[in-house]
Amino acid sequence: MSKVLITGGAGFIGSHLVERMVKEGHEVIVADILLRGNKIPRDIFKQVNFHNADVRDRAKMIELSKGCKYVFHFAAVLGVDVVADNPVETMDTEAIGMRNITEAVLLNDVEKLIYASTSGIYGHSAISDSLTEDIIVDPRTSYAIAKRYNEIYLAAMFEEKGMKSVSLRFFNVYGKRQDNRMVVPRFLEQALAGEPITVFGDGKQTRDFTYIDDTIEATLQLTETAKGCDIYNIANEEETTILDLAHAIKKVTKSTSEIKFIDAPKKRYDYEVERRFGSSEKLFNKTGFKPNTDLEVGLTAILED
Ligand SMILES: NC(=O)c1ccc[n+]([C@@H]2O[C@H](COP(=O)([O-])OP(=O)(O)OC[C@H]3O[C@@H](n4cnc5c(N)ncnc54)[C@H](O)[C@@H]3O)[C@@H](O)[C@H]2O)c1
């Protein structure tokens, strides 16, 4: 049993990580300012040491990480519209948050920092096949630039201070408890309400939808095995068009909703990458595991209670 700090632990991915860690018997400290409410299930929450604490609060991060074996740094401002409207808060949370977390990790001799990076870092990278960690990245949004800055900062902290870390480039994670800032819950809500499913543009843009349980499994396997300072994709390796996602959601919900094509708001333009799907080869070579949940299976699981 280990003591761990999870920043952003009340959010979508964080709450699943918290749930898994609590069930495995770890002592879990959560730091979160509840921007989207608290997604930790009630029975699990009772077993967590929760702090309404901001990652931009240096002293608090130092205090909360005392005695921890791992710090999972998942707190972030995200969601295309949210980031487009709040670039300063997005970048401050990333840059100041990471500065505080690294200082806390170093001061308290935390064994490893596990950082939630993003596939958004690839931005407009040239893509002929699935994206691998070694291609030249091209982030263009405040969110993706700040994530890349942090990856580089972690590399510097390893070189300068020997601080161990792993950055996880998540690819469109989906699952229970996600809110409708993201496309999967938005389409599900529309389909279940019998309203038009609104697809931006022609729907031919692609993404790689990775199921939450696979994401958590990969995260925990890399927490144990990753060495030094490294970066891993966590991707399902399936290139899915947004239109195919809309059809899959219609199918699993048995919805009669029409699919409606609308123009993306101008503020989303930098986010509207045409193709994005990842390779999890590096993850597989390290751990023997890679995400493999079929999209319809994952979507169906969201609907089950
Ligand atoms: N969901 C995805 O598909 C996806 C993809 C790539 C990367 N990520 C990364 O994974 C992590 C988790 O994402 P998520 O989908 O669970 O998002 P989320 O918005 O559901 O959770 C983020 C949490 O961070 C908290 N937070 C924000 N600012 C904070 C601050 N200053 N101090 C403390 N807490 C703060 C929020 O209150 C929220 O609970 C984020 O770092 C995100 O950038 C997510």
The ligand as a Tripos MOL2 file, in Angstrom:
@<TRIPOS>MOLECULE
LIG
   44    48     1     0     0
SMALL
NO_CHARGES

@<TRIPOS>ATOM
      1 N1        -10.2820   13.6700  -21.2990 N.am      1 LIG1
      2 C1         -9.4140   13.5100  -22.2860 C.2       1 LIG1
      3 O1         -9.7390   12.9550  -23.3350 O.2       1 LIG1
      4 C2         -7.9900   13.9720  -22.1120 C.ar      1 LIG1
      5 C3         -7.1590   13.8920  -23.2310 C.ar      1 LIG1
      6 C4         -5.8320   14.2990  -23.1110 C.ar      1 LIG1
      7 C5         -5.3590   14.7560  -21.8900 C.ar      1 LIG1
      8 N2         -6.1940   14.8410  -20.8210 N.ar      1 LIG1
      9 C6         -5.6270   15.3280  -19.5520 C.3       1 LIG1
     10 O2         -5.9970   14.4460  -18.5120 O.3       1 LIG1
     11 C7         -6.1990   15.1790  -17.3000 C.3       1 LIG1
     12 C8         -7.5800   14.8710  -16.7570 C.3       1 LIG1
     13 O3         -8.5600   15.2570  -17.7160 O.3       1 LIG1
     14 P1        -10.1140   15.0560  -17.4590 P.3       1 LIG1
     15 O4        -10.7400   14.6630  -18.7310 O.co2     1 LIG1
     16 O5        -10.3120   14.2160  -16.2680 O.co2     1 LIG1
     17 O6        -10.5470   16.5630  -17.1580 O.3       1 LIG1
     18 P2        -11.5450   17.1620  -16.0610 P.3       1 LIG1
     19 O7        -11.8010   18.5820  -16.4430 O.co2     1 LIG1
     20 O8        -12.7220   16.2650  -15.8860 O.co2     1 LIG1
     21 O9        -10.6880   17.1170  -14.7300 O.3       1 LIG1
     22 C9         -9.6940   18.0730  -14.4490 C.3       1 LIG1
     23 C10        -9.8060   18.4060  -12.9730 C.3       1 LIG1
     24 O10        -8.7700   19.3350  -12.6570 O.3       1 LIG1
     25 C11        -9.3070   20.2360  -11.6980 C.3       1 LIG1
     26 N3         -8.5390   21.4910  -11.7190 N.ar      1 LIG1
     27 C12        -8.4770   22.4110  -12.7010 C.ar      1 LIG1
     28 N4         -7.6750   23.4250  -12.3360 N.ar      1 LIG1
     29 C13        -7.2170   23.1180  -11.1030 C.ar      1 LIG1
     30 C14        -6.3470   23.7700  -10.2090 C.ar      1 LIG1
     31 N5         -5.8040   24.9740  -10.4940 N.pl3     1 LIG1
     32 N6         -6.0530   23.1720   -9.0300 N.ar      1 LIG1
     33 C15        -6.6060   21.9730   -8.7040 C.ar      1 LIG1
     34 N7         -7.4730   21.3250   -9.5230 N.ar      1 LIG1
     35 C16        -7.7530   21.8890  -10.7000 C.ar      1 LIG1
     36 C17       -10.7440   20.4530  -12.1180 C.3       1 LIG1
     37 O11       -11.5410   20.9340  -11.0530 O.3       1 LIG1
     38 C18       -11.1400   19.0530  -12.5820 C.3       1 LIG1
     39 O12       -11.7620   18.3270  -11.5450 O.3       1 LIG1
     40 C19        -5.9830   16.6520  -17.6490 C.3       1 LIG1
     41 O13        -4.6660   17.0120  -17.3210 O.3       1 LIG1
     42 C20        -6.1590   16.6860  -19.1490 C.3       1 LIG1
     43 O14        -5.4550   17.7530  -19.7380 O.3       1 LIG1
     44 C21        -7.5050   14.4660  -20.9140 C.ar      1 LIG1
@<TRIPOS>BOND
     1     1     2 1
     2     2     3 2
     3     2     4 1
     4     4     5 ar
     5     4    44 ar
     6     5     6 ar
     7     6     7 ar
     8     7     8 ar
     9     8     9 1
    10     8    44 ar
    11     9    10 1
    12     9    42 1
    13    10    11 1
    14    11    12 1
    15    11    40 1
    16    12    13 1
    17    13    14 1
    18    14    15 2
    19    14    16 1
    20    14    17 1
    21    17    18 1
    22    18    19 2
    23    18    20 1
    24    18    21 1
    25    21    22 1
    26    22    23 1
    27    23    24 1
    28    23    38 1
    29    24    25 1
    30    25    26 1
    31    25    36 1
    32    26    27 ar
    33    26    35 ar
    34    27    28 ar
    35    28    29 ar
    36    29    30 ar
    37    29    35 ar
    38    30    31 1
    39    30    32 ar
    40    32    33 ar
    41    33    34 ar
    42    34    35 ar
    43    36    37 1
    44    36    38 1
    45    38    39 1
    46    40    41 1
    47    40    42 1
    48    42    43 1
@<TRIPOS>SUBSTRUCTURE
     1 LIG1         1 GROUP 0 **** ****
